[in-house]
Amino acid sequence: MGKLENKVAVVVGGARGIGLATARLMVSEGARVIVADILEPEQDVGELFHALDASDVDSVDQFARAVLGEYGRIDVLYNNLGIHYSAQIPESDPDEFDRVMRVNVKSHYLAARAFLPAMITQKSGSIVFMSSHGGIAGRPSDPIYNASKHAVTGLMRSIAVAYAHLGIRCNAVAPGAIDTPMLRAALPDRQNVDDVMGALTANIPLARIAQPEEVASVVVFLASEEASYVTGHVIPVDGGRMAGVMPGNRYRTDHLN
């Protein structure tokens, strides 16, 4: 029997990358998976696909009503949404700030708001959010992105402590360098992507870029009963990067000059 046998699992942002890999793994573990995304999925996965603007309250509420009307319950909610934005605060665009917060934070809030009432009634459920290194520590190049991921971490922990007594758990994953379309789009040198990705491994103790399936495995663990005593935590999936500074590396200070 699979880890998520007959569980109703919603994957928001499941059309690409980590979300798609997670949806596939959930299906293989026996879950009844519903995928939602604003993008068309790269491949069919799960029982249903819903086109969804996850930052729009009416769209999310309508989606939740459809899922609960069809299945009658929600066992797992995984919100995989996130966009990157890199700019120092003096040069940053306030409209981009709003866009990042809308996608990275509001989407998590709206999904939780829509599905938590069913979990409260059931007195069970597991929620997994998408955080990042930026939700654990500050990085000089990404203050707005970091702020959004810290907000996700705070929301996750508040949900965890508020609803633990009802059997509802809430955690987050914090991926490091994962070979996804989002990572490749964020790289500064688009003509030498492979070279740049190779250079990223210098800061990773395991000395490689991870695949989406490696994050998916952690999400499925958190969603399953194997993690029944785990709530309120951010789990790094980063090849050891947050453990410390690699030998020979130093923190950048040139941006302060």
C-alpha positions, 0 to 999 in steps of 0.5 A: 500500500502506498504512503498516500493510499486513497488520500485526496491530494491537491497540488497547486502549481503542479504543471511544471518542475517540482510541482509536477514531480510531486504530483506524479509521486503522489499518484504512484503512492496511491493518492487521488491527485488534483492538479491546479495551475495557471499554466497548461500541464506539461503532461497529464497527471492525477485525476483532474486538472483545474486552470487556476489563478492562485492569487485570485480569491474567487478563483481559489474559492471556486476551485476549493468548492469544486474539489470538495464537492467532487471528493467530499474531503481534502487530506493533503494540500501542497502549494508549490507556487513561487516566482523569483525576483532579484533586485536591490531595494533602491533599484527595485520596482514596487509593482514587482514587489506586489507581484512577488507577494501576490504569487509567493504569499497570497497564493499560500494564504488563499489556498489555506483559507479555502481548504482549512475549513474542511480539514477542521471539520475532518480533524485531519489534514497535512499542508505543505508550503513551498519556502526556500533558502530565502525563507530561512536566511537573508541573501543580499541579492534577493531582499524582496524574494526573501521577504516573501519566503519569510512570510510563507514560513511565518504563515506556515508556523502560525497554521501549525500551532493554531490547528495542531490540536485538531490533527492538522499539520503544516510544514514547508520545504526549502529547496536549494538549487534544483534543476527546474525551469524557474532556476534556469530562468533566474540564471544571469548568463542565459547563453552559458546556462550549463556553465553557470549551473556547474558553478553553483555546485561550488557552494553545495557540499554534495557538489551537484544540482538536485532534481525535482523528484528529490524535493517531491520525495520530501513533500510526500514524506511530510504529507504522509503518516510517516511524518505524523509527529512533524509540524511547524518546520521548514525542511531544507532540501539543499545538498547541505548548503545551509549547513555552513560556508564551503571551504574557500568561499567567503560572504560577498561584501562588494554590494556594500561598497 
